[in-house]
Amino acid sequence: MAKKKNKKLTPTQQQYQRLAADIEPKRPVAANCLKAFFSGGIICLLGECIRQAFVHFGGFSDKDAAGPMAAVLVIASVLLTSFGVYDKIAQWAGAGTAVPITGFANSMASSAIEHRPEGFVLGVAAGMFQLAGSVIVFGTVAAFIIGIIYAIFVPGYAGGH
Amino acid sequence: MLKGHQSWHFAGRPKIISTATVVGPFEGQGPLSDDFDVIHGDLYIGQDSWEKAEKKLLEESASLAIQHAGLTKEQIQFFFGGDLMNQIISSSFAARTLAIPYIGVFGACSTSMESLALAAYIVNSGGANYALAGTCSHNASVEKQFRYPTEYGSQKPPTAQFTVTGSGSAVVSLEGPAGSPVLTSATIGRVIDMGISDPFNMGAAMAPAAVDTIQAHFRDLQIEPSYYDLIVTGDLSKVGYEIANELLERHGIPIKQTTYKDCGMMIYDYEKQNVQAGASGCACSAVVTYGHLLRKLRSGELNRILVVATGALLSPLSFQQGESIPCIAHAVAIERGG
């Protein structure tokens, strides 16, 4: 794609892009990765603590505690989004706050808030999938493909449980 | 009138007889806060949507500029306005409230000087006794239209810019109080596209347009940078400013003869305010020029300035379709009034 684009550029444009690339500050990728690793890890650790709490104090089984744990994280993320804090944390944490379930909740909550002035139907309900829609579509498609691969290569799986 | 290839010389010496600047809370925390007429504490400006808030900003600055001139809106013949919203709704809706005959213009963030140049032209040629030029932008409405929802947690790269919430308006006339800043010339820019397609890197996209217009201005008017005390570009910010400096040097324009600054680097405090490369938006050059720079011209701290407002002419759809960002810059020369 990048190559195809470059071919369309004139020599002057290419020369300018080289000059601009020299001057532009680069994204601090290594530092961003580290920050994402730790902030994402902290959210996951928090999730595990909440899950253990549901197991020990809520009487949930090990497997069933995952549901309410995810709900707590989602609610926390929506609250932080509503109070205008989540985007500030995300500027520092990057992928660390975008990848966990809190990031998904943030994308839906922020879109819903943003489109509130356009009404409940075309605004909130339709608008909240502005960013999350692609995640759901590709998530479902990916799960489907992986499921088929699983069914073909893992003997006995296709028969179900 | 026409001077050289793409410039106007205003022989009648139209004046900026009054200005008004209205900004949001974040701009009020910046180093230029003393130069603004109104600073709002609420990003919603008492409205229920970002778009309505933006319209309100322009209504306020326009009404205030007319009031500062000691006029009523019936005395203004034409209103030149534009903004960044789709179909320039902020300006058109503000014009509905003002009920002044309206010419909508779109030059993205170069609208401030585009509208001022047109107002000066129409006044100078006798087409109006009083003309109003105004523009506005709102951080949240621009984020919503061009990027992501305001509260969405995306990590911005160091080349990203922060759109100014604010509005600036000016009343232009041949008759005005002594000491009013005089509009002497303007250069209308060409659309320049150097193939940059990253909407988080507007500075690099717009810098060549600014340099092209600056070069055209000196060629058309047969002057050198030393003619001005100060040359400012609109909203190139750190990245674009550095590139523009490099390009000016490569094109043999002796920019070192004068002081060259960028409005996008003046309005916020880099140390305390997290704005990445700097400021952008229609209001950026408008409030810095009409608030900060004209005050310096009136006080005599500056004598001659050239304001080169830069605009990126992209749409939310065009960059999603992989189109590069065409850019433009318009220059207006303003002198201290006698």
Interface residues (C-beta under 8 A of the other chain):
Chain A: K5 K8 L9 T12 Q13 Q14 Y16 Q17 L19 A20 I23 E24 P25 K26 R27 P28 N32 T81 S82 G84 Y86 D87 I89 A90 Q91 A93 G94 A95 T97 A98 G103 N106 S107 A109 S110 S111 I113 E114 H115 P117 Q130 L131
Chain B: D48 S49 W50 E51 K52 K144 Y148 P149 T150 E151 Y152 G153 S154 Q155 K156 P157 P158 T159 D193 M194 G195 I196 S197 N201 A204 A207 P208 K238 V239 E242 I243 E246 L247 N274 A277 G322
